Amino acid sequence: MPAGFPPFATDEGQGPDPVVLLHGFGGWHGVWATVASGLGGRVVAYDLPGHGRSLEFPGAGSAKLAAGAILADLAGRGVEAAHLTGHSMGGAIAVLMAIASPDRVLSLTLLSPGGFGEDINGPLLRRFAAARSPAELAACLAGMSGPASRIDGPALARLAAMRARPGQTEKLVGIAEAITRGNRQGVIGKAALDLLPMPVAVLWGRNDPVLPFGQTANLPDRFRLHPIDGAGHMLIEEAPEPVTRTIRQMARHGPPSASAASP
């Protein structure tokens, strides 16, 4: 069995129908610590293929491959159905999982998801991919966030430690080149989105400099959109309370009202 297979995940708490957390490009499962602590029940948080302790996953980089790998791993854990939450690239992966196996996805909570429009800030993501030091990472994160956001020092140190793994930045540079080629990203077809049967909530920062807020115009009408005023792309860090509140609501009762996701 190849090194790094299956993808690494933390699996904590008890209860049926877990919440599954999928971070964005360049991150790791630890970015969810604050959000996960407020969810209750069973929470499974992955390192996406090519990231963190899933660094050596073979063929890492394709969102479709990641979706298949995570579905297979969840089946191996005995998870028949789950509530998926994904940020950015993780959001695109969550949607692909839902398209591939809609009967196994109870709800989707998407944070500035990839795949909803061609525009993407390729230069910034490529700089983020190559960043190693806390100072380089802080500059990239500031560029991805809203104007009032603050970078948490301990979280930054943990991200820098993840980036220090041999081969990590090289792997991320390769993935970034693939997903931002021509400064365009792949788009998930609206026809496939329209067929998704599960409840879907979408949180998006109005000041997102990575994936423009205007991409929300492409959402199916039944997706519940929650704009986050003043926030940029890094919603896990910038808006942990509305993110946590929305995930809890989706896991328990379905889509919240728009006011429930406001900061």
N, C-alpha and C positions, 0 to 999 in steps of 0.2 A: 504493500500500500504506500503510495507516495507520501513524502513528508508533508505535514501541514494539512492532511486530509483526515477527517472532515474539517470544515472551518471551525475555529475556536469560538466558544461562547461561554459566558457565565450563565448559570441556570439556578436562580435563587427563588425562595418563597414556595408557597403551596397553593393549590387550587386548580380547577379546570380552566381550559381556554386561556392559556398564558398570553401576556403581552410580549411581543417580539420587537426589539429595538435594533434598527439598522442605521449606523452613523453615516455621515457624508464622506466624500473623497478626502483622503489625507488624515482622517481621524482614527479613532479606535473605540472599543466598547466603553472605556472609562469616561468618555465625554458625557455619558448619560447618568453619571453618579447622582447628581442632585435630583434629576427628574425621576430616576428609578426609585429613589428612597421615598418618594411620595405616592407611589402607585399602589402598593399592597398587592396581595396575590402572588402568582408566579410570574417572574420576569426573566426572559431570555435575551441577553444582549450579545450581539456578535461582533467579532472583528471580521470585517469583510475580507474576502480573498485578496491577497496582496498587501494586507495591512496588519500591523501588530503581530499577534501570535498566529495569524493565518498568512504570514508573509510568503511561505513556501508553497502555498496552494498552487497546483499546476494550472497553467493557463490563465492566471488571475488577470483581470482587467475588463473582461466583458461583463456587463450588467446581466445579460441573459444567463451566462455561466454561473454567476453568483446566485441568481434567483433559483436555478436548479439545484445548486449545492446546498442552499439553506433549506429548501423544501425537503431534500433528501435527509438532511441532518435532523430536521424536526420530526420526520417520520421515524427516524432511528431513536429519537427520544420518546416515542409514543404519543406525540402531539398530533391529534387528528384535525384540530382546527385552532386558529389563533387570531388575535387582534394584532395587526401589523402597524408599526410606526416607523417611518423612514424619513431621513433628512437628506435633501439634495440628491446625490447619487443613490443613497439608501432609499430615498423615496421612489426613484425610478425602479430600483430592484423590487421594492414592495409591490408596485403596480404590476410588474412583469410576473411576480409570483401569483398575484390575484388573477391575472389573465390566464395563466397556465393552469391554475388549480382553484377556481372560484369557490368550490365547495369546501376548501380548507382555510379560507380567509373570512373571518367573521366581520371585520371592519378594517378600514384603512384610515390612518391619520398621517397626513403628508405635510412635511415642513419644507417649504420652498423646494419642491421636488424637481428633479431633472426630467427631461424628456417632454416638456409641455410647450416648447418653442425652440427654434434654432439658435437664438442668441445666447451666448455664454461668454464670460470674461476670461478668455483663454490665457492672455498674458498673466493675469493675477493668479489663476490656478496653477500655471506652470511655475511661477515664482514660489507659490506655496508648496508645490511638490518638492522643490529643491531645497527648501529651508531646513536648516539643521539646528542652529543655535536658538536659545530663547529669544534673543533680540530679533533675529530674522523672522521667527514664527510670530512674534508679537506684532511686527510691522505688517505682515500679511493678514493676520486676524483683524487688526484695526482697519485695514483696507476692505475687508469683507463685511464689516459690521456697520451699524448705524452710528451717527456722529456722537451720541451720548454714551456709547458702550464703553465698559471698562474691562480690561483683560485681567483675569484672575491669575495671580502669581503661581500658586501651587498647581493649578490645572495646567498652566503653561509649562511648568517644570516636568510634569508627568508626560505631556505631549512631546517635549524635547527628548525625554528618556526613550519613548517609543520610537522616535525618529533616529535615535542613536544605534538601533539594532543594525548589524552589518547587512548591507544590501537594501535597507528600507527606502532610503531616498532615491536610490537608483530605480527601484521598482516603481515608486510613485511617479518619477519623471517619465518613465515609459507609459504608464497608464494615462497620465495627463496629456501626453502627446497624442495618444489614441482618441481620447474622449473630447479633445478640443481642436481636432485637426481642422485647419481653415477657420479657426475661431467660430466654429459651428458645432452644435451637439446633435446627436440623433433624436428624433421625435417619435413619441409613441402615438400611433394612429388614433384619432378621435373616435373612429368607429368601434375600436376595441374598448376604449374607455366607456363609451355609451352602453356597452353590454354588461359592464360590471354590476353584479346584483347586490353587493354589500354596501352598507353605509360608508360614505367617504367624507371626511373633513379635511380641509386644506388651510394651513396657516402660512401666511406669506408676509414678509416685511415690506412695507411700502418703499423703503429706501434700499432695497436689495441691489448691490452693485455687481453681483455675480450672475444671477438669473433674474432678469427684469420683472418687476411686478406686473407689467403689461401682459406677461404670459398667462395671467389669470383669465384673460379674455377667452382663452382656448378651453377652459374647463367646461365639462358638461353641466347643463343647468342644474341637475340634481345634486352635484357636489356642493357641500356647504363650505363657503369661503369665509375665512376669518382674517382680514387684513390686520397687521400689527403695526400701528403707527409708530414712526421713529426708529423702527428696527431695520437692520440690514439682513444679511444672509444667515448669520449664525444664531438661529432662533433658540437652539438648546441653551446657549449661554446668555443670550440677550433677553429672552422671555421665558424663563423656566416655569414660572407660575402658570401662565395661560397654556403653555405646552402640556404641563402635568395635568392641569384641570381638564383639558380637552381629551387627552388620552384616557383618563379615568372615566369621563362621561361616555366616550365611545365604547369602552369595554363593558360598561354597565347598562347604558340606556340608549345608545345610538347617537346620532348627530346632535350636538348642543345648539342652543340658540346663538346667534352672532355675538350677543353680549357676554356669553360665558367664556369666550376665548379672548376677550379684550384684556390688555394689561391692567 
